[in-house]
Each structure stands twice: as C-alpha cells, then as structure tokens.
Amino acid sequence: MPSVKTNSGAKKRFKLTGSGKIKRKHAFKNHILTKKETKRKRGLAKFGLVSDADMPRVKFLLKI
C-alpha cells in the first residue's frame, strides 16, 4: 500500500492551532507596499483562519 503524501505547498502555507483550527496568512502583503496604508499592512501581517467552507479542502491537502 503506497503512503499518503501531504501536499507540499499546503504544508508550507497552513499551520494547525491547538484547538484544531487551521491558521493561514493574508494575501496582498508581498510587494507594492508603498501605496498601502500602514494600518492595512499591520492587519495583513496577522494570521487569519481558514473559513468553514474551505476547511474540508485544506484538511484533504494536509491529510488530517
């Protein structure tokens, strides 16, 4: 029986919290930051949570 592999891209992008939720980073924080307000950039720097609708897809990629 072959081993079930975790998706390599997903394991770099998502982390599990202690309560079983999945953390993710916000988009739009990589480049062209000069035109974005400081308040907006601070908010994007914080971690978000994967939405309930996307949870099954991400769990499948992480093989949870």
C-alpha positions as CSV (number, residue, x, y, z in Angstrom):
1,M,0.0,0.0,0.0
2,P,1.6,3.4,-1.0
3,S,2.0,6.0,1.6
4,V,-0.4,9.0,1.6
5,K,1.6,12.2,0.9
6,T,0.8,15.6,2.3
7,N,0.6,18.4,-0.4
8,S,4.0,20.1,-0.2
9,G,2.6,23.6,-1.0
10,A,-0.1,23.3,1.7
11,K,2.2,22.2,4.4
12,K,4.2,25.4,3.9
13,R,1.2,27.6,3.9
14,F,-1.0,26.3,6.8
15,K,-0.5,25.5,10.5
16,L,-2.8,23.8,13.0
17,T,-3.8,25.6,16.2
18,G,-4.2,23.8,19.5
19,S,-8.0,23.7,19.1
20,G,-7.8,22.1,15.7
21,K,-8.4,25.2,13.6
22,I,-6.1,26.0,10.6
23,K,-4.1,29.2,10.5
24,R,-3.3,31.0,7.3
25,K,-1.5,34.1,6.2
26,H,-3.3,37.0,4.5
27,A,-2.8,37.8,0.8
28,F,-1.6,41.1,-0.6
29,K,1.4,41.5,1.8
30,N,4.3,40.7,-0.6
31,H,5.0,43.7,-2.8
32,I,3.8,47.1,-3.9
33,L,3.5,48.0,-0.2
34,T,4.2,51.7,-0.7
35,K,0.7,52.6,-1.7
36,K,-1.0,50.5,1.1
37,E,-1.7,52.2,4.4
38,T,0.3,51.2,7.5
39,K,-2.9,50.2,9.3
40,R,-3.8,47.9,6.4
41,K,-0.4,46.3,6.3
42,R,-0.4,45.7,10.0
43,G,-3.7,43.9,9.7
44,L,-2.4,41.8,6.8
45,A,0.6,40.8,8.9
46,K,-1.6,39.0,11.4
47,F,-2.7,35.4,10.9
48,G,-6.2,34.6,9.8
49,L,-8.2,31.4,10.0
50,V,-9.3,29.2,7.1
51,S,-13.1,29.6,6.6
52,D,-15.5,26.8,7.3
53,A,-16.3,26.4,3.6
54,D,-12.6,25.8,2.7
55,M,-11.8,23.6,5.7
56,P,-12.6,20.3,4.0
57,R,-10.3,21.1,1.0
58,V,-7.4,22.2,3.2
59,K,-7.8,19.2,5.5
60,F,-7.7,17.0,2.4
61,L,-4.4,18.6,1.3
62,L,-2.9,18.3,4.7
63,K,-4.2,14.7,5.1
64,I,-5.7,15.5,8.5
